[in-house]
């Protein structure tokens, strides 16, 4: 008589699928665009739905010699130019149920808090990017003269970076770190810039010793042609080129390129439980703020394709 073995099929009710109770979060790119908004109200008069910033224009240079016995003619100070930042409400929320918390094999509340907090930072960063990427100063890759002419072969070059930096210096834009401008670059554009060969191509300069850049800007990859480069997939891309080509925006900025006004800093809000049985638990975030380009002279955008476009 053959042996009767007690295996998994015999006791199938005791053999179950095991789950790791720790649930990982999605891959994320650290928000960084809001850091570009370094112009904020200094002496805001009162609360309001918008904040108006003003910029004085300089007097024309007085280069003529004076006559000893004649008084000078007075000149009028020009009317200041203004930049308006309109404030808007932003927010999002989730509502979890008591039943979910009782039945779930993983803790829901900590995950919800993390998801809401990241959504807040991610959303506000995208709002800032929507304003920053619309600057009027733009250079195009290859022989393109408009966004809809960009094709994948119109890649970024050191010459385009040099030209953007030269334009910023010509505009008297104030650098952000020492003599360097900030440059935000998408990884697939960074690949093309660093892959360029020949005289004057990319070099990752290790002689720049001001460690504060690395501490402040996540994704800092090096300095080149008068700018320090921060690499991030958060840099805006859109399929709006010729033949449905993906167009990438590389942004170079000096100080006060972007202004920000805040009525209420975005913050996580634990909503009240108001249902009759205390089963519905709201958690969200809320903020009131706005962005506007403050000095167009301090902002340049390079629109190109990529040889490795996703």
Secondary structure as GFF3:
##gff-version 3
##sequence-region A 1 310
A	DSSP	three_ten_helix	12	14	.	.	.	ID=ss1
A	DSSP	three_ten_helix	33	36	.	.	.	ID=ss2
A	DSSP	beta_strand	39	40	.	.	.	ID=ss3
A	DSSP	beta_strand	50	55	.	.	.	ID=ss4
A	DSSP	beta_strand	81	86	.	.	.	ID=ss5
A	DSSP	beta_strand	88	97	.	.	.	ID=ss6
A	DSSP	alpha_helix	98	103	.	.	.	ID=ss7
A	DSSP	alpha_helix	108	132	.	.	.	ID=ss8
A	DSSP	beta_strand	138	140	.	.	.	ID=ss9
A	DSSP	three_ten_helix	147	149	.	.	.	ID=ss10
A	DSSP	alpha_helix	158	170	.	.	.	ID=ss11
A	DSSP	beta_strand	181	185	.	.	.	ID=ss12
A	DSSP	alpha_helix	187	195	.	.	.	ID=ss13
A	DSSP	alpha_helix	212	216	.	.	.	ID=ss14
A	DSSP	beta_strand	220	224	.	.	.	ID=ss15
A	DSSP	beta_strand	227	231	.	.	.	ID=ss16
A	DSSP	beta_strand	237	238	.	.	.	ID=ss17
A	DSSP	three_ten_helix	242	244	.	.	.	ID=ss18
A	DSSP	beta_strand	247	253	.	.	.	ID=ss19
A	DSSP	beta_strand	258	270	.	.	.	ID=ss20
A	DSSP	beta_strand	280	293	.	.	.	ID=ss21
A	DSSP	three_ten_helix	296	298	.	.	.	ID=ss22
A	DSSP	beta_strand	299	304	.	.	.	ID=ss23
###
